[in-house]
Amino acid sequence: MDKGTVYFFTGLSGAGKTTLGSLFCQRLRRTKPNVVYLDGDEIRVAFGEDVGYTQSERLRWAGRIFRVCKLLSDQGVDVVCCSIAMYRQVREWNRANLPSYREIYVKVRPETLLARNQKGLYTGGKNVVGVDIPFDEPRHPDLVLQNDGDRTPLELVEELEQALCPQPAEHPIDNRDYWNRYYANGLCPEEPSPFARYVSTLVEPGRTLVDLGCGNGRDALYFASLGLQVVGIDLSQTAIAALQERGAANARFLCGDFVGGELHGRERYDYAYSRFTIHAINKNQEGALIQSMHQALKPGGKFFIEVRGVHDPLYGRGEPLERNAFFYDNHYRRFIVLDELLDALAGAGFRVEYAEESTGFAPYGSDDPPVIRAVAVKE
């Protein structure tokens, strides 16, 4: 039986945990009817208030709540749980014991809490978490929702949905037949690309790098030769089979869809590398890829992107398929608008460190089209 997911909303009293958690639960039920909502205050009433508010009692109470979450999730039930659970050891237990666990930190500025002052806690209360009782701020939540009133609860929940439970991209682009023939014919250069040589000046040996759409491995193998631990992913069975047969120190190669998070996991890579792959997928796939890379990169990890832009001379050639996308020369190309790409990266939680669209980045024979380069950092 598949395990359920536990979505834990944590934050100080008045932060908005209940508002956001209950709205998220309502929307989650549209696709997953088997969802249970647990609110910390309501659980105390339901279970009986036999546990007080000392540190040991609070820990014991949190233990009860999350053992119930585990009991439900072990039976395939999704759980949305809202509680302060202010101690770091509680969240560490959750990470260790709940196989599918998502921690959402609802964060607010102190002046916002004072303005809201729910239940009079922050002006006249004693024994209050965040006032006279320390709050262990979450160190590594899956998502931080800043809730100071600048955005509506619906906007914040939509951000959560996009980050932690994105829907599969509709009508994904599949160019496998074209690329299998391309790599079987040995048409791709073997030497590392100019972009790979540029990125090599920004990475450190011994770190991990995922090459998204690695093709024949020209750049992945180059990075491995520099001492990085490399994972190359591509949908072309021809390319991956050849790389697996060849073998290489510091590198392993997987045949699969690099877009979704299933192959990547959480905080697994120091670097993500995408050369000429984002323009080979549609807009929905692009959004899913950016979100999955934000989850897969470690804090401070970098996302390196090189991609064709709308100023490319090939723009407009072939059969129009969608906005800025065309079928030409037997395969799909979508041309990227630089500002839109940067907005998508920032919206997912990346800080754009460098971005430029210029010629000289990807010359090939007599061609030297303007190409977009970007470096984004997971804060």
C-alpha positions as CSV (number, residue, x, y, z in Angstrom):
1,M,0.0,0.0,0.0
2,D,1.3,3.5,-0.9
3,K,1.9,5.7,2.1
4,G,-0.1,8.9,2.5
5,T,1.6,12.3,2.7
6,V,1.6,14.4,5.8
7,Y,1.5,18.2,5.2
8,F,2.5,19.9,8.4
9,F,1.8,23.6,8.7
10,T,3.9,25.1,11.5
11,G,4.3,28.7,12.8
12,L,3.5,31.0,15.6
13,S,0.0,31.6,17.0
14,G,-1.7,34.0,14.6
15,A,0.5,33.2,11.6
16,G,-2.4,31.8,9.6
17,K,-1.7,28.1,9.9
18,T,-5.4,27.1,10.3
19,T,-6.6,29.4,7.5
20,L,-4.0,28.2,5.0
21,G,-4.1,24.5,6.1
22,S,-7.9,24.3,5.9
23,L,-8.0,25.9,2.5
24,F,-5.3,23.7,1.2
25,C,-7.1,20.6,2.5
26,Q,-10.4,21.7,0.8
27,R,-8.6,22.0,-2.5
28,L,-6.6,18.8,-2.0
29,R,-9.9,16.9,-1.6
30,R,-10.8,17.7,-5.2
31,T,-8.2,15.2,-6.4
32,K,-7.6,13.1,-3.2
33,P,-10.9,12.5,-1.3
34,N,-9.1,10.5,1.3
35,V,-7.7,13.4,3.3
36,V,-7.8,14.1,7.1
37,Y,-7.5,17.5,8.5
38,L,-6.0,17.9,12.0
39,D,-5.9,21.2,13.8
40,G,-3.8,21.5,17.0
41,D,-6.5,23.4,19.1
42,E,-9.3,21.1,17.9
43,I,-7.3,17.9,18.7
44,R,-6.8,19.1,22.3
45,V,-10.6,19.4,22.7
46,A,-11.2,16.1,21.0
47,F,-8.5,14.2,23.0
48,G,-9.2,15.9,26.3
49,E,-6.9,18.5,27.8
50,D,-5.1,16.1,30.1
51,V,-1.7,17.5,29.0
52,G,-0.5,20.9,30.2
53,Y,1.9,23.4,28.7
54,T,5.3,22.7,30.3
55,Q,8.1,21.8,27.9
56,S,7.9,18.1,28.6
57,E,4.1,18.2,28.3
58,R,4.2,20.0,25.0
59,L,6.7,17.5,23.7
60,R,4.5,14.6,24.8
61,W,1.4,16.3,23.2
62,A,3.3,16.8,19.9
63,G,4.3,13.1,20.0
64,R,0.7,12.1,20.2
65,I,-0.3,14.3,17.3
66,F,2.3,13.0,14.9
67,R,1.9,9.4,16.0
68,V,-1.7,9.8,14.8
69,C,-0.4,11.3,11.6
70,K,1.9,8.3,11.1
71,L,-1.0,5.9,11.9
72,L,-3.1,7.5,9.2
73,S,-0.4,8.0,6.6
74,D,0.8,4.3,7.0
75,Q,-2.7,3.4,5.8
76,G,-2.5,5.5,2.7
77,V,-4.3,8.6,4.1
78,D,-3.1,12.1,3.4
79,V,-3.0,14.3,6.5
80,V,-3.0,18.1,6.7
81,C,-1.9,19.0,10.2
82,C,-1.7,22.5,11.7
83,S,0.2,22.9,15.0
84,I,2.9,25.1,16.5
85,A,5.0,22.0,17.6
86,M,7.8,24.5,18.3
87,Y,10.6,22.1,19.2
88,R,13.2,21.1,16.6
89,Q,13.3,17.5,17.9
90,V,9.6,17.1,17.0
91,R,10.3,18.1,13.4
92,E,13.4,15.8,13.3
93,W,11.2,12.9,14.5
94,N,8.7,13.7,11.7
95,R,11.5,13.6,9.0
96,A,12.8,10.3,10.4
97,N,9.5,8.6,10.8
98,L,7.0,9.9,8.2
99,P,8.1,8.6,4.8
100,S,6.2,11.2,2.8
101,Y,6.5,14.4,4.9
102,R,6.1,18.0,3.7
103,E,6.8,20.8,6.2
104,I,5.3,24.3,5.5
105,Y,6.5,27.1,7.7
106,V,3.9,29.9,7.8
107,K,6.1,32.9,8.7
108,V,5.1,36.4,9.8
109,R,7.0,39.5,11.0
110,P,6.7,40.3,14.7
111,E,4.8,43.6,13.9
112,T,2.2,41.6,11.9
113,L,1.6,39.3,14.9
114,L,1.3,42.3,17.2
115,A,-1.2,43.9,14.8
116,R,-3.3,40.7,14.6
117,N,-2.9,39.9,18.3
118,Q,-5.3,37.0,18.2
119,K,-6.7,36.1,21.7
120,G,-4.7,39.0,23.2
121,L,-1.6,36.7,23.4
122,Y,1.0,39.2,22.3
123,T,0.0,42.0,24.6
124,G,-1.1,40.4,27.8
125,G,-0.3,36.8,27.6
126,K,2.1,34.7,29.6
127,N,3.6,31.3,28.8
128,V,3.3,32.3,25.1
129,V,5.4,30.7,22.4
130,G,7.4,33.5,20.7
131,V,7.0,35.8,23.7
132,D,8.4,34.2,26.9
133,I,8.8,30.7,25.4
134,P,11.4,30.2,22.7
135,F,10.3,29.0,19.3
136,D,12.8,26.8,17.4
137,E,12.4,28.3,13.9
138,P,12.3,25.5,11.3
139,R,15.7,25.1,9.7
140,H,14.9,23.2,6.6
141,P,11.2,23.4,5.8
142,D,10.0,22.3,2.4
143,L,8.4,25.6,1.9
144,V,8.2,29.0,3.6
145,L,5.0,31.0,3.1
146,Q,5.5,34.6,4.2
147,N,2.0,35.6,5.4
148,D,2.0,39.3,6.3
149,G,-1.2,40.2,4.4
150,D,0.5,41.1,1.1
151,R,-1.1,38.1,-0.6
152,T,-4.5,36.4,-0.2
153,P,-4.7,32.9,1.3
154,L,-5.7,31.6,-2.1
155,E,-2.5,33.0,-3.7
156,L,-0.4,31.4,-0.9
157,V,-2.1,28.1,-1.2
158,E,-1.6,28.1,-5.0
159,E,2.1,28.7,-4.4
160,L,2.1,25.7,-2.1
161,E,0.4,23.5,-4.6
162,Q,2.8,24.5,-7.4
163,A,5.8,23.9,-5.2
164,L,4.9,20.7,-3.3
165,C,2.2,18.9,-5.4
166,P,2.5,20.1,-9.0
167,Q,0.2,18.4,-11.4
168,P,1.7,16.4,-14.3
169,A,2.3,18.6,-17.3
170,E,-0.5,18.3,-19.8
171,H,0.5,17.0,-23.3
172,P,4.2,16.6,-22.6
173,I,6.5,16.9,-25.6
174,D,8.1,13.6,-26.6
175,N,11.0,13.9,-29.1
176,R,12.4,10.4,-28.3
177,D,12.3,9.0,-31.9
178,Y,14.1,12.0,-33.3
179,W,16.8,12.0,-30.7
180,N,17.3,8.2,-30.8
181,R,18.0,8.5,-34.5
182,Y,20.2,11.5,-34.0
183,Y,22.4,9.8,-31.4
184,A,22.4,6.5,-33.3
185,N,23.9,8.3,-36.3
186,G,26.7,9.8,-34.2
187,L,25.9,13.4,-35.3
188,C,26.5,15.1,-32.0
189,P,30.0,16.5,-31.2
190,E,32.0,14.7,-28.5
191,E,33.9,17.7,-27.1
192,P,32.4,19.7,-24.2
193,S,30.2,22.6,-25.2
194,P,31.3,26.2,-24.6
195,F,28.6,26.4,-21.9
196,A,30.1,23.5,-20.0
197,R,33.5,25.2,-20.1
198,Y,31.9,28.3,-18.8
199,V,30.1,26.4,-16.0
200,S,33.3,24.6,-15.1
201,T,34.6,27.9,-13.7
202,L,31.6,28.2,-11.3
203,V,31.6,24.7,-9.7
204,E,33.7,22.9,-7.2
205,P,35.2,19.3,-7.5
206,G,33.5,16.7,-5.2
207,R,30.1,18.3,-5.5
208,T,27.1,16.7,-7.2
209,L,25.7,17.8,-10.5
210,V,22.6,16.6,-12.5
211,D,22.8,17.0,-16.3
212,L,19.2,17.4,-17.4
213,G,18.9,16.0,-20.9
214,C,22.5,14.8,-21.1
215,G,22.3,13.5,-24.7
216,N,25.5,11.7,-25.6
217,G,27.1,12.8,-22.4
218,R,29.6,15.2,-23.9
219,D,29.2,17.7,-21.0
220,A,28.4,15.2,-18.3
221,L,31.6,13.3,-18.9
222,Y,33.5,16.6,-19.0
223,F,32.1,17.5,-15.5
224,A,32.9,14.0,-14.2
225,S,36.5,14.4,-15.5
226,L,36.8,17.6,-13.3
227,G,35.9,15.6,-10.2
228,L,32.2,16.3,-9.9
229,Q,29.8,13.5,-9.0
230,V,27.5,13.5,-12.1
231,V,24.0,12.1,-12.8
232,G,23.1,12.3,-16.4
233,I,19.4,11.9,-17.3
234,D,17.9,11.6,-20.8
235,L,14.8,10.1,-22.5
236,S,16.9,8.7,-25.4
237,Q,17.4,5.0,-24.8
238,T,20.0,5.0,-27.5
239,A,22.1,7.7,-25.9
240,I,21.8,6.3,-22.3
241,A,22.5,2.7,-23.4
242,A,25.7,3.8,-25.1
243,L,26.8,5.8,-22.0
244,Q,26.1,3.0,-19.6
245,E,28.0,0.5,-21.8
246,R,30.9,2.9,-22.0
247,G,31.1,3.6,-18.2
248,A,32.9,6.5,-16.6
249,A,34.3,7.3,-13.2
250,N,32.2,9.8,-11.2
251,A,29.2,9.5,-13.5
252,R,26.1,7.4,-13.8
253,F,23.4,7.7,-16.5
254,L,19.6,7.1,-16.2
255,C,17.0,6.8,-18.9
256,G,14.0,8.8,-17.8
257,D,12.0,12.0,-17.7
258,F,14.2,14.7,-16.2
259,V,11.2,17.1,-15.7
260,G,9.5,15.6,-12.7
261,G,10.8,15.2,-9.2
262,E,10.5,11.4,-9.0
263,L,14.1,10.8,-10.2
264,H,15.6,13.6,-8.2
265,G,14.5,13.5,-4.6
266,R,14.9,16.4,-2.1
267,E,18.1,18.4,-1.6
268,R,20.2,15.9,-3.5
269,Y,22.3,18.1,-5.9
270,D,24.7,21.0,-5.5
271,Y,24.2,21.9,-9.2
272,A,21.6,21.4,-11.9
273,Y,22.7,21.9,-15.5
274,S,20.4,22.4,-18.4
275,R,21.8,23.1,-21.8
276,F,19.4,23.3,-24.8
277,T,16.8,21.3,-23.0
278,I,14.2,23.8,-21.7
279,H,13.4,24.8,-25.2
280,A,12.7,21.1,-26.0
281,I,9.8,20.9,-23.5
282,N,6.5,22.9,-23.3
283,K,5.6,25.7,-20.9
284,N,3.9,23.3,-18.4
285,Q,6.9,21.0,-18.4
286,E,9.2,24.0,-17.9
287,G,7.3,25.0,-14.8
288,A,7.4,21.5,-13.4
289,L,11.1,21.3,-14.1
290,I,11.9,24.6,-12.3
291,Q,9.9,23.5,-9.2
292,S,11.5,20.0,-9.1
293,M,15.0,21.6,-9.3
294,H,14.2,24.0,-6.5
295,Q,13.3,20.9,-4.3
296,A,16.2,18.8,-5.6
297,L,19.0,21.4,-5.1
298,K,20.6,21.9,-1.7
299,P,20.4,25.3,-0.1
300,G,22.8,27.5,-2.0
301,G,22.7,25.2,-5.0
302,K,23.0,26.6,-8.5
303,F,20.9,26.1,-11.6
304,F,22.8,26.7,-14.8
305,I,20.6,27.2,-17.9
306,E,21.4,27.8,-21.6
307,V,18.5,28.0,-24.0
308,R,17.3,29.3,-27.4
309,G,15.5,32.6,-27.2
310,V,12.9,34.4,-29.3
311,H,15.6,36.3,-31.1
312,D,17.1,33.1,-32.6
313,P,17.0,33.1,-36.5
314,L,15.1,29.8,-36.4
315,Y,12.2,31.4,-34.6
316,G,9.0,31.2,-36.6
317,R,10.2,28.4,-38.9
318,G,8.0,25.4,-39.3
319,E,4.5,24.6,-38.1
320,P,3.3,26.7,-35.2
321,L,2.2,24.5,-32.2
322,E,1.8,26.9,-29.3
323,R,3.1,30.3,-28.3
324,N,6.7,30.7,-29.4
325,A,6.8,26.9,-30.3
326,F,7.2,25.3,-33.7
327,F,7.7,21.9,-35.3
328,Y,10.7,22.3,-37.7
329,D,13.4,19.9,-38.9
330,N,11.5,16.9,-37.6
331,H,11.3,18.0,-34.0
332,Y,9.8,20.5,-31.5
333,R,11.4,23.8,-30.4
334,R,10.0,26.4,-28.1
335,F,11.8,29.8,-28.0
336,I,12.2,31.4,-24.6
337,V,11.5,35.0,-23.5
338,L,14.3,36.0,-21.1
339,D,12.2,38.0,-18.7
340,E,9.5,35.3,-18.5
341,L,12.2,32.7,-17.7
342,L,13.6,35.0,-14.9
343,D,10.1,35.6,-13.5
344,A,9.5,31.8,-13.4
345,L,12.8,31.2,-11.6
346,A,12.1,34.0,-9.0
347,G,8.6,32.7,-8.5
348,A,9.9,29.3,-7.6
349,G,12.2,30.7,-5.0
350,F,15.4,31.1,-7.0
351,R,17.6,34.3,-6.9
352,V,18.9,35.0,-10.4
353,E,22.6,35.6,-10.1
354,Y,23.4,36.2,-13.8
355,A,21.3,36.4,-17.0
356,E,22.2,37.5,-20.5
357,E,21.1,37.0,-24.1
358,S,23.9,37.3,-26.6
359,T,25.7,35.9,-29.6
360,G,29.1,34.1,-29.0
361,F,27.7,31.7,-26.5
362,A,26.9,28.7,-28.7
363,P,28.6,29.1,-32.1
364,Y,28.2,26.0,-34.4
365,G,29.9,26.0,-37.7
366,S,29.0,29.3,-39.4
367,D,26.0,29.9,-37.1
368,D,26.2,32.1,-34.1
369,P,22.6,32.7,-32.9
370,P,21.8,34.8,-29.8
371,V,21.4,32.5,-26.8
372,I,20.1,33.0,-23.3
373,R,22.4,32.1,-20.3
374,A,21.2,32.2,-16.7
375,V,22.6,31.2,-13.3
376,A,20.0,30.9,-10.5
377,V,20.7,30.2,-6.8
378,K,18.4,28.4,-4.4
379,E,18.4,30.7,-1.3
